[in-house]
């Protein structure tokens, strides 16, 4: 099978993105057997990242075209996007770095639209820096969806065979409750179904976490579980998915961690992120399901407090690239199902 070409966006160059990218590409030669990784970002920032980990900055090679990539494990091959950001200091919010992190994603999306890359892997950006540059997106996920022009997508946290799909993500808790609608729940469950097929496990059990404590406790703690989630589960079951719920989150998520469930749908950001990060830390990644190509990200931030010190761990970025390489060949079905579900959103 042809190795997929992956665009590795550099993220915020004031953070740990350049150094963990350098470690990923120079210290993990086995990755080249699975994919062709090409950095989308700034060559000067990448050279500084190499210096930070004690590598020769001369290993950075600027490409005129992605097709020119050699996949040499001794090189860091870069598509230059915009001006040099060599002047940006480590560990500080800087609008130029925020503008760069936005631009690298836009460039990667353009490469994907042209068919030059089959997946996108993202190092962390800093939301405050991106906002300071005038790009008012809550994060990578929403920026990618905007650039690809899609509405039906889900942030998915993954570690091993465990996947947490999110009905809502970067909104206030009040807004999240409002956004848990029948249309949104139906659309995400369709995405989960498509994803199980891409994994080759179409009959995988899917657990849906309740929105309220005890999944509403027979309406004692709210009506949303009975009026929104339970009917959506029944519709998904009628369509052939092995969906269960809504189930109390404080029971479902510990069971998932112990291996009883591999696919879980959570209702809001912290319902999924807090327990996931507490258990898996650097062993997790963030997948965006619903885009035309696979996108996988590290599950951590820019770590301004240690940027430039050469101590940042690359494990999550390596895992993200490996997961993107594995998922890219079967991604077309996930995308087509997402398109079918698009009309279900309001």
C-alpha positions, 0 to 999 in steps of 0.5 A: 500500500502506498504510504500516505503523505501527512502535513505536520503543521508546526503550531505556535512556534513560541511553544514546544511544537518545533522541538517535538516535531524535530524529535518526532522526525529525527528520532523515530525512523520507523515512522517513515515506513508508515507515512511520508511526513512533511512539515508545514510551517516555518523553516527558521522555527524548525531549525531552532527546534532542531538546535533545541534538541541538539540536532544540526539545523542543516537537516532542515530542507525546504521543499518547493513542492510536497511531491519533492519529499524524499522521506529521508529519516535524516531530514526534516522536510518543510513547506514554507508558509509565510514569512520567517518567524525567527524573531518570535521568542519562546514562551510568550503570546505573540500575534505573529506566532498566532498568525503563523499557526493559523496560516499553517493550518490553512496551507495544509488544508489547501494541500489536502484539497489539491490531493497532495496530502492524505492527512493532517497532523497538528502540533499545538497552537495557542488560542490567545495568540491566534485571537491576538492575530485576529483569527477568532476560532475556538481552536484547531477543530473549528478552524479546520471545519471552517476551512473545509466548509463542513458542519458535521464533525466531532472532536474525538479523543483516542487512546489505543482502541478507546474513542470518545466522541463529543457532541459539543466542545469549545462552548460554554456549559450553558451553550453546550446544553442548548447544543445537545439537540436531536439533530446534532445527536443523530449526526454524531451517531452517524459519524460514529457508525461510519467510523466503526466501519472504517475501523473494520468493526461495524458491530462495535458497541457504542455507549452514550453518556447522559447529559445530566447526573444519573442520565436524568434519573427518570427526569428527576434531574432534567428532561434532556436525557429522556427527550433528546438522547434516548430517542436518538439512541433508538433511531440509531439502533433502528438504523443498525448501530449497536448503541446503548444509553443514555447511561450515567457518565460516572458509570460509563466512563470508568467502564470504558477505561477498563475496556468494556466500551471502546466507543463512547459519546460524551455530551460536553468538553469536560465530560470527556476531556477531564477523565481522559486526560487524567487517565491517558495523558501523553498516550492520547490523541485528538482526531477530527471526524467529519473532514475530507481527510483524517486529522489527528492532533496531540492531546496537549498544549503549547507548554510555554513554561518549558518551550526551548528547554529541550525537555518536551516529550514527543510521544503524543505527536508520534502517536498522532502521526502513526494514527493518521497514517493508519486511518488515512486509507479507510477515511473516504467512507467516514467522509461520505457518511459525514456528508450524508449527515450534513443535512441533519444539522440545524 
